[in-house]
Amino acid sequence: MRMSINRQNTHIIPTRFEYHAPTSLDEAIELLTEYGGDARLLAGGTDLLVKMKQRVVEPRHLINLKMITGLTGIEEKADGIHIGAATKLRAIERSPLIREKLPLLHEAVRAIGSVQIRNMATLGGNLCNASPAADSAIALIALDARVQVKGAEGDRVIPLDGFFVGPGKTVLSPSEVLVEIVVPPQGRSSGACFIKIGRTSLDLAMVSIAAAVTLGDEAVEDCRIALGAVAPTPIRVREVEAFLRGKRLTDEVLEEVAAMVSAAIRPITDVRATAEYRRTAAEMLTKDALTRAAEEARRRRG
């Protein structure tokens, strides 16, 4: 039976659903396989439960991942830093390892919502929500992260810059679970920068950028640039990265880069900002972020 809706759009009661609390990943995958599109995974719930109350989504089955061991934790291994998908954002923010080795991710996570939200929200949930304005997504894309997923058809590894396909949509099949995020080691001559413009410190980004730069002899050896809230998904501007390799970050080069970014993005006008504002801001933030990332690379290199 469907419950009545509060037409003032406050404290709306979700439609009825069946609750599941699997104790293993295999059990969760079996439930997803059985119920398909009628099921949703619950991690932190900061996005999903709001959507359920507003009836944006109406799952018939809610699968809670909290009883499954092995989905949380932060660990450094030979191939990089591994972060469990159910790790709370607050744990990432407070991790000395993240602060030391991945300051870009640390800054991006700090920019997500309030402390109360970060105490509940998980990194995997933030990514699977697939918001075009997701702060963690652009930082991890700039860090060349990949995600490990497990499903009924087996395991696979997906580069994060190929994970998002549209607003609220990822490449995950209905039976797949995001298990882990892996960030490869960052070089000593690398620097990074995260910048976000929002109406308030707790708001979603109007425009955001994450840039990682590796310097050779002052010229750019490698770089990765990702922007948020300027396209249907977090966007990596590969053509800009290719253009920058082998070049010094002169004023002239930065102006060319800004023009290339402007041509690559697809901003919209919404309640937060106009498309014109987003385009102008993206140009300015790109120049600023690259400059700051290069400065950090010089400091790290010594």
C-alpha positions in Angstrom: 0.0 0.0 0.0 1.3 3.4 -0.9 1.4 6.0 1.8 0.0 9.5 1.3 2.2 12.4 0.1 2.7 15.6 2.0 2.2 18.2 -0.8 4.4 20.7 1.0 7.3 18.5 0.1 8.5 18.2 3.8 8.8 15.0 5.8 7.4 12.9 2.9 7.1 9.2 3.8 8.7 6.8 1.4 6.7 4.1 -0.3 6.8 0.7 1.3 9.9 -1.4 0.7 11.4 -4.6 2.0 14.6 -4.2 4.0 17.6 -6.6 3.6 20.8 -6.7 5.7 23.2 -9.1 4.0 26.3 -10.2 5.9 28.4 -10.9 2.8 29.1 -9.3 -0.5 28.0 -12.5 -2.3 24.7 -12.3 -0.5 24.2 -8.7 -1.5 25.0 -9.5 -5.1 22.5 -12.4 -5.0 19.8 -9.9 -3.8 20.7 -7.4 -6.5 20.5 -10.2 -9.1 17.1 -11.3 -7.8 15.5 -7.9 -7.6 17.3 -6.0 -10.3 16.0 -2.5 -10.8 13.6 -2.7 -7.9 16.5 -2.7 -5.5 18.8 0.0 -4.1 22.0 -0.3 -2.0 22.1 1.7 1.2 25.5 2.8 2.5 25.5 6.2 4.3 22.0 7.1 3.0 22.6 10.9 2.9 21.5 11.0 -0.8 19.3 7.9 -1.2 17.0 8.5 1.8 16.3 12.0 0.8 15.4 10.9 -2.7 13.2 8.2 -1.2 11.3 10.6 1.0 10.8 12.9 -2.0 9.8 9.9 -4.1 12.4 10.6 -6.7 13.3 7.0 -6.3 10.9 4.3 -5.1 12.8 1.0 -4.5 10.8 -2.0 -3.5 13.9 -3.5 -1.9 16.5 -1.7 0.2 19.8 -3.6 0.7 21.9 -2.3 3.6 25.7 -2.8 3.2 26.6 -2.0 6.7 26.8 -5.6 8.0 29.3 -6.6 5.3 32.9 -6.7 6.5 35.8 -5.7 4.2 34.1 -2.6 2.6 35.8 -0.1 4.9 39.3 1.0 5.6 42.3 2.9 4.1 45.4 1.0 3.4 48.6 1.8 1.5 49.9 -1.0 -0.8 52.5 -1.3 -3.5 50.1 -0.2 -6.2 48.7 2.7 -4.3 46.2 3.7 -1.6 43.2 1.4 -1.3 40.0 2.9 0.1 37.0 0.7 0.9 33.8 1.9 -0.8 31.9 2.1 2.5 34.5 4.2 4.2 33.0 7.3 5.7 34.0 10.7 4.2 34.9 11.9 7.7 37.3 8.9 8.2 39.0 9.9 4.9 39.2 13.5 6.0 40.8 12.6 9.3 43.2 10.0 7.9 46.9 11.0 8.4 47.7 8.8 5.4 45.3 10.6 3.1 46.4 14.0 4.4 50.1 13.2 3.7 49.9 11.2 0.5 46.7 12.5 -1.1 46.2 16.1 0.0 44.0 16.7 -3.1 41.5 14.1 -2.0 41.7 15.5 1.6 40.7 19.0 0.5 37.9 17.7 -1.8 36.4 15.6 0.9 36.5 18.5 3.4 34.4 20.5 0.9 31.5 18.0 0.9 28.6 19.1 3.0 28.8 19.5 6.8 30.6 17.4 9.4 27.4 15.7 10.2 27.0 14.7 6.5 30.6 13.5 6.3 30.1 11.4 9.4 27.4 9.4 7.5 28.2 9.6 3.8 30.6 7.1 2.2 33.0 7.6 -0.6 31.5 4.8 -2.7 28.0 6.3 -2.2 29.2 9.7 -3.2 30.6 8.3 -6.4 27.6 6.1 -7.2 25.3 9.0 -6.7 26.9 10.3 -9.8 26.3 14.0 -9.3 27.9 16.2 -12.0 29.0 18.3 -9.1 30.6 15.6 -6.9 33.7 17.0 -5.3 35.3 13.6 -4.5 34.8 12.5 -8.1 36.9 15.2 -9.8 39.7 14.9 -7.2 39.9 11.1 -7.8 39.8 11.5 -11.5 42.7 14.0 -11.3 44.5 11.4 -9.2 44.0 8.8 -11.9 41.9 6.6 -9.6 40.3 3.3 -10.6 37.4 1.5 -8.9 37.0 -2.2 -8.3 33.5 -3.7 -8.6 32.1 -7.1 -8.1 28.9 -8.5 -9.6 27.2 -11.7 -10.7 29.4 -11.8 -13.8 32.6 -11.5 -11.8 35.0 -8.7 -10.9 36.3 -5.8 -13.0 38.4 -2.7 -12.6 37.1 0.6 -14.1 39.1 3.8 -14.5 37.1 6.4 -12.7 37.1 8.8 -15.6 35.0 6.1 -17.4 32.7 5.4 -14.5 30.1 8.1 -15.1 27.7 8.1 -18.0 25.1 10.8 -17.1 23.5 12.6 -14.2 22.8 9.9 -11.5 24.1 7.2 -13.9 27.2 5.0 -13.9 28.5 2.0 -15.8 27.5 -0.4 -13.0 25.1 -3.1 -14.0 22.1 -3.8 -11.7 24.0 -6.7 -10.0 27.3 -4.9 -9.4 28.6 -3.4 -6.2 31.4 -0.9 -5.9 34.0 -2.5 -3.6 37.1 -0.3 -3.5 38.7 2.8 -4.8 42.4 2.6 -5.7 44.6 5.7 -6.1 48.1 5.0 -7.7 51.2 6.5 -6.1 51.8 10.2 -6.9 55.3 11.2 -8.0 57.6 13.4 -6.0 57.5 16.0 -8.7 53.7 16.1 -8.7 51.5 18.8 -7.2 47.7 19.1 -7.1 45.0 21.7 -6.4 41.3 21.6 -5.7 39.1 24.7 -6.0 35.3 24.9 -5.5 32.9 27.8 -5.9 29.6 27.4 -4.1 27.0 29.8 -2.8 27.9 28.7 0.7 30.6 26.4 2.1 28.1 23.6 2.5 26.4 23.9 -0.9 26.9 21.9 -4.0 29.5 23.3 -6.3 28.5 25.9 -8.9 31.9 25.1 -10.5 34.8 23.0 -9.3 38.1 21.8 -10.6 40.9 19.4 -9.6 44.2 19.5 -11.3 47.3 17.3 -10.9 50.6 18.4 -12.5 53.9 16.6 -12.8 56.8 18.8 -13.8 60.0 17.9 -15.7 62.5 20.8 -16.1 59.8 23.4 -15.4 57.8 22.1 -18.4 54.7 20.0 -17.8 55.6 16.3 -18.0 52.1 15.1 -17.3 48.8 16.4 -16.0 45.2 15.5 -15.3 42.4 18.0 -15.1 38.8 17.3 -14.1 35.9 19.7 -13.6 32.6 19.5 -11.8 29.2 21.1 -12.4 30.0 22.1 -16.0 28.7 19.0 -17.9 26.3 16.1 -17.4 29.1 14.2 -15.6 32.3 15.1 -13.9 34.5 15.8 -16.9 38.2 15.1 -17.7 39.6 17.4 -20.4 42.1 15.1 -22.1 42.7 17.4 -25.0 43.9 20.1 -22.7 46.1 17.6 -20.9 47.7 16.6 -24.2 48.2 20.2 -25.2 50.0 21.0 -22.0 52.6 18.2 -22.0 56.0 19.6 -22.8 54.9 23.2 -22.3 55.7 25.7 -19.6 52.8 27.3 -17.9 53.3 30.8 -19.3 50.5 33.3 -19.3 50.0 32.7 -23.0 49.7 28.9 -22.6 47.3 29.4 -19.7 45.1 31.6 -21.9 45.0 29.0 -24.6 44.1 26.3 -22.0 41.3 28.4 -20.7 39.8 28.8 -24.2 40.1 25.0 -24.7 38.3 24.3 -21.4 35.6 26.7 -22.4 35.0 24.8 -25.6 35.1 21.4 -23.9 32.5 22.0 -21.2 28.7 22.0 -21.4 27.4 24.1 -18.5 23.7 24.7 -17.9 21.7 27.4 -16.2 20.0 26.3 -13.0 19.1 27.6 -9.6 22.8 27.8 -8.6 24.3 29.7 -11.5 24.0 30.6 -15.1 25.7 28.8 -17.9 27.6 32.0 -18.8 28.9 32.3 -15.2 30.0 28.7 -15.1 31.9 29.0 -18.3 33.7 32.1 -17.2 34.4 30.7 -13.8 35.8 27.4 -15.3 38.2 29.4 -17.4 39.5 31.3 -14.4 39.7 28.3 -12.1 41.6 26.3 -14.7 44.4 28.9 -14.8 44.4 29.2 -11.1 44.4 25.5 -10.3 47.2 24.7 -12.8 49.4 27.5 -11.4 48.9 26.3 -7.8 49.4 22.7 -8.7 52.7 23.6 -10.5 53.8 25.6 -7.5 53.2 22.7 -5.2 55.1 20.4 -7.5 58.1 22.7 -7.3 57.9 22.7 -3.5 57.7 18.9 -3.3 60.6 18.5 -5.6 62.7 20.8 -3.5 
